[in-house]
């Protein structure tokens, strides 16, 4: 077996984190915590050899996988999730409203003849990647204007697009409107990189590159100490992701046990409070 190249994905993230911390504009925010922020930022991660699960602090891998599969199944109730940030926003019945998974799999539209129908955006993308890989319409949106007010939290990572490069590499670009750089974004990077792996395997392609584009990229003021701790740490090499060979399956059938991380040796957890 060829040796896997050494890749340090943390360096890409740390560069942007440093830029925002040192040069961000002070701003008020919905939570009343206060932030420093830059607008319109970008990061790119090569997925061909190693996986961008940050190593400068430990990321709870099981939670990344569990939440993504929850979205992919179109679920919106936290009953099937273990400890999750969604506990902060779910109602007394555990319901989060028509958030990500609902929009990905069941975007509701009125029929011209009366009644309603649902669009499965994610399944449509899988099919069109197989049938017409050069299409410019491999897009999934979670920003359903008609449903935003009924969501527990309007979507932060709101639109993603796939692109097939050189006939074999699957690329993904995400647009995220609101970006909690210390707590949320490391999780989002891992989640959409994993989604790119999954969709690549389902369509007979290879994971290529994940591009993250952020709108309001902010660091909460009560995260400053945590950010300083992170930036003072060394950067271990990124881990390797292996996927179960039983990858020709439906969007609903993937399980946590289908994914295996090797060479993941991160620094310890850095605690920071979620701004609600």
C-alpha positions as CSV (number, residue, x, y, z in Angstrom):
1,X,0.0,0.0,0.0
2,X,1.3,3.5,-0.8
3,X,2.2,5.7,2.1
4,X,-0.5,8.3,2.9
5,X,0.9,11.9,2.6
6,X,1.2,13.9,5.7
7,X,-1.5,16.7,5.8
8,X,-2.1,19.3,8.5
9,X,-5.7,20.6,7.9
10,X,-5.6,22.5,11.2
11,X,-3.2,25.0,9.6
12,X,-5.8,26.2,7.2
13,X,-8.4,26.7,10.0
14,X,-5.8,28.3,12.3
15,X,-4.8,30.8,9.7
16,X,-8.4,32.1,9.4
17,X,-9.1,31.9,13.1
18,X,-6.0,34.0,13.7
19,X,-7.0,36.6,11.1
20,X,-10.5,37.0,12.7
21,X,-9.1,37.1,16.2
22,X,-6.5,39.8,15.4
23,X,-8.4,41.9,12.8
24,X,-12.1,41.2,13.3
25,X,-14.6,44.0,13.7
26,X,-16.3,44.3,17.0
27,X,-20.0,43.6,16.7
28,X,-23.2,43.1,18.7
29,X,-25.1,39.9,18.1
30,X,-28.4,38.2,18.7
31,X,-27.2,36.4,21.8
32,X,-26.0,39.6,23.5
33,X,-22.5,38.0,23.9
34,X,-20.6,40.2,21.5
35,X,-18.2,39.1,18.7
36,X,-15.3,40.0,16.5
37,X,-16.2,39.3,12.9
38,X,-15.0,39.3,9.3
39,X,-17.2,38.8,6.3
40,X,-16.8,36.6,3.2
41,X,-14.0,34.2,4.1
42,X,-12.9,30.9,2.5
43,X,-11.1,27.7,3.4
44,X,-10.2,24.7,1.2
45,X,-9.5,21.1,2.4
46,X,-8.0,18.3,0.2
47,X,-10.0,15.1,1.0
48,X,-8.0,12.7,-1.2
49,X,-5.6,11.5,1.5
50,X,-6.5,12.7,5.0
51,X,-9.7,13.9,6.8
52,X,-10.1,17.4,8.2
53,X,-11.1,16.5,11.7
54,X,-9.2,19.1,13.7
55,X,-6.4,17.9,15.9
56,X,-5.5,21.1,17.8
57,X,-8.5,20.2,20.0
58,X,-10.5,17.0,20.3
59,X,-13.7,16.9,18.3
60,X,-16.3,14.4,19.3
61,X,-16.4,12.3,16.2
62,X,-19.4,10.2,17.1
63,X,-21.5,13.4,17.4
64,X,-20.4,14.6,14.0
65,X,-21.4,11.4,12.3
66,X,-24.6,11.0,14.3
67,X,-25.9,14.5,13.5
68,X,-25.1,14.2,9.8
69,X,-26.9,10.8,9.5
70,X,-29.8,12.4,11.3
71,X,-30.0,15.1,8.7
72,X,-29.6,12.6,5.9
73,X,-32.5,10.6,7.1
74,X,-34.7,13.8,7.2
75,X,-35.3,13.6,10.9
76,X,-36.0,16.7,13.0
77,X,-36.8,15.2,16.5
78,X,-33.8,14.8,18.9
79,X,-35.2,11.6,20.3
80,X,-32.8,9.6,18.1
81,X,-29.8,11.7,19.0
82,X,-27.5,11.4,22.0
83,X,-26.3,14.5,23.7
84,X,-26.5,17.3,21.1
85,X,-26.5,21.1,20.8
86,X,-30.1,20.7,19.5
87,X,-31.2,20.1,23.0
88,X,-30.9,23.8,23.5
89,X,-33.4,24.6,20.8
90,X,-35.8,21.7,20.7
91,X,-39.3,22.1,22.1
92,X,-40.8,20.1,25.0
93,X,-41.5,17.2,22.6
94,X,-38.0,17.2,21.2
95,X,-39.1,18.7,17.9
96,X,-36.9,21.3,16.1
97,X,-39.3,22.1,13.3
98,X,-38.5,21.9,9.6
99,X,-34.7,22.3,9.9
100,X,-31.9,20.8,7.8
101,X,-33.0,17.2,7.4
102,X,-36.6,18.2,6.5
103,X,-35.5,20.6,3.8
104,X,-32.8,18.2,2.4
105,X,-35.3,15.3,2.1
106,X,-38.8,16.8,2.2
107,X,-39.0,20.3,0.8
108,X,-42.7,20.9,0.7
109,X,-44.2,22.7,-2.3
110,X,-47.8,23.4,-3.3
111,X,-49.1,21.6,-6.5
112,X,-50.6,23.7,-9.2
113,X,-53.6,21.4,-9.2
114,X,-54.1,21.6,-5.4
115,X,-52.6,19.6,-2.6
116,X,-48.9,19.4,-1.8
117,X,-45.9,17.4,-2.8
118,X,-42.4,17.0,-1.4
119,X,-39.0,17.3,-3.1
120,X,-36.1,15.0,-2.0
121,X,-33.2,17.3,-2.8
122,X,-30.5,15.0,-1.6
123,X,-31.7,11.9,-3.4
124,X,-32.1,14.0,-6.6
125,X,-28.5,15.2,-6.3
126,X,-27.3,11.6,-5.9
127,X,-29.2,10.5,-9.0
128,X,-28.1,13.5,-11.2
129,X,-24.5,13.0,-10.2
130,X,-24.7,9.5,-11.6
131,X,-26.7,10.4,-14.7
132,X,-25.3,13.9,-15.6
133,X,-22.1,14.5,-13.6
134,X,-21.3,17.7,-15.5
135,X,-24.5,19.4,-14.5
136,X,-24.3,22.7,-12.7
137,X,-27.4,22.0,-10.6
138,X,-26.1,19.6,-8.0
139,X,-27.4,21.8,-5.3
140,X,-29.1,21.3,-1.9
141,X,-30.6,24.3,0.0
142,X,-31.9,24.4,3.6
143,X,-33.0,28.1,3.3
144,X,-36.7,27.6,2.7
145,X,-38.0,31.2,3.2
146,X,-41.6,29.9,3.9
147,X,-40.4,27.7,6.7
148,X,-37.7,29.8,8.4
149,X,-40.0,31.2,11.1
150,X,-41.1,27.6,12.1
151,X,-37.5,26.4,12.5
152,X,-36.0,26.1,16.0
153,X,-32.9,27.8,14.5
154,X,-32.7,29.2,10.9
155,X,-30.0,27.3,9.0
156,X,-26.5,28.5,9.4
157,X,-24.9,26.2,6.8
158,X,-27.6,26.8,4.2
159,X,-26.6,25.7,0.8
160,X,-24.1,23.3,-0.7
161,X,-23.1,22.3,-4.3
162,X,-21.3,19.3,-5.7
163,X,-18.9,19.3,-8.7
164,X,-17.3,16.4,-10.5
165,X,-13.7,17.1,-11.4
166,X,-11.6,15.1,-13.9
167,X,-14.5,12.7,-14.2
168,X,-13.7,11.1,-10.9
169,X,-13.2,13.5,-8.0
170,X,-16.3,14.8,-6.1
171,X,-15.9,18.4,-4.8
172,X,-18.3,20.1,-2.4
173,X,-18.7,23.8,-1.7
174,X,-20.7,25.0,1.3
175,X,-22.1,28.5,2.0
176,X,-22.5,29.2,5.7
177,X,-24.2,32.5,6.5
178,X,-23.4,32.6,10.3
179,X,-20.1,31.0,11.5
180,X,-19.2,30.4,15.1
181,X,-15.6,29.9,14.3
182,X,-14.5,28.2,17.5
183,X,-17.3,25.8,18.3
184,X,-19.4,25.4,15.2
185,X,-17.1,25.6,12.2
186,X,-14.8,22.8,13.2
187,X,-17.8,20.6,13.5
188,X,-19.2,21.8,10.1
189,X,-15.9,21.2,8.3
190,X,-15.9,17.6,9.5
191,X,-19.6,17.1,8.8
192,X,-19.6,18.3,5.2
193,X,-16.3,16.6,4.5
194,X,-17.9,13.4,5.7
195,X,-21.0,14.1,3.5
196,X,-18.7,14.5,0.5
197,X,-17.2,11.1,1.2
198,X,-20.6,9.5,1.5
199,X,-22.0,11.0,-1.7
200,X,-18.8,10.1,-3.5
201,X,-19.1,6.5,-2.5
202,X,-22.8,6.4,-3.5
203,X,-22.0,7.7,-6.9
204,X,-18.9,5.8,-7.8
205,X,-16.6,8.8,-7.4
206,X,-13.7,9.6,-5.1
207,X,-13.6,12.4,-2.5
208,X,-11.8,15.4,-3.9
209,X,-12.0,18.8,-2.2
210,X,-14.3,20.5,0.3
211,X,-14.5,24.3,0.1
212,X,-16.0,26.2,3.0
213,X,-17.3,29.7,2.3
214,X,-18.4,31.8,5.3
215,X,-20.6,35.0,5.5
216,X,-20.4,36.5,9.0
217,X,-17.4,34.7,10.4
218,X,-17.2,35.5,14.1
219,X,-15.5,34.6,17.4
220,X,-17.6,35.2,20.5
221,X,-15.9,37.3,23.1
222,X,-16.4,34.7,25.8
223,X,-14.4,32.3,23.5
224,X,-11.2,34.5,23.4
225,X,-9.4,32.5,26.1
226,X,-10.2,29.2,24.4
227,X,-9.1,30.6,21.0
228,X,-5.8,31.7,22.6
229,X,-5.2,28.2,24.0
230,X,-5.9,26.6,20.7
231,X,-3.6,28.9,18.7
232,X,-0.7,28.2,21.2
233,X,-0.8,24.5,20.5
234,X,1.2,22.4,18.1
235,X,-0.6,20.9,15.1
236,X,-0.7,17.1,15.0
237,X,-1.2,15.4,11.5
238,X,-4.8,15.0,10.3
239,X,-6.4,11.6,10.6
240,X,-7.3,9.1,7.9
241,X,-11.0,8.2,7.3
242,X,-11.9,4.7,6.2
243,X,-15.4,3.8,5.0
244,X,-17.1,0.4,5.2
245,X,-16.9,-1.4,1.8
246,X,-20.7,-1.8,1.9
247,X,-21.2,1.7,0.6
248,X,-23.7,1.1,-2.2
249,X,-26.7,1.8,0.0
250,X,-29.5,4.2,0.3
251,X,-29.3,7.6,2.1
252,X,-31.2,6.2,5.0
253,X,-29.1,3.1,5.7
254,X,-25.7,4.5,6.7
255,X,-24.6,3.8,10.3
256,X,-22.0,5.2,12.6
257,X,-20.2,1.8,12.5
258,X,-19.6,2.4,8.7
259,X,-16.9,4.9,9.4
260,X,-13.4,4.4,11.0
261,X,-10.9,7.0,11.9
262,X,-7.2,6.0,12.2
263,X,-4.2,8.1,13.2
264,X,-6.4,10.6,15.1
265,X,-4.3,11.8,18.0
266,X,-5.6,15.3,18.9
267,X,-4.9,17.6,21.8
268,X,-7.4,17.6,24.6
269,X,-10.9,19.2,24.6
270,X,-11.1,23.0,25.0
271,X,-14.3,23.9,26.6
272,X,-16.3,27.0,25.5
273,X,-19.9,28.0,26.2
274,X,-22.5,27.8,23.3
275,X,-24.1,31.2,22.7
276,X,-27.9,30.5,22.5
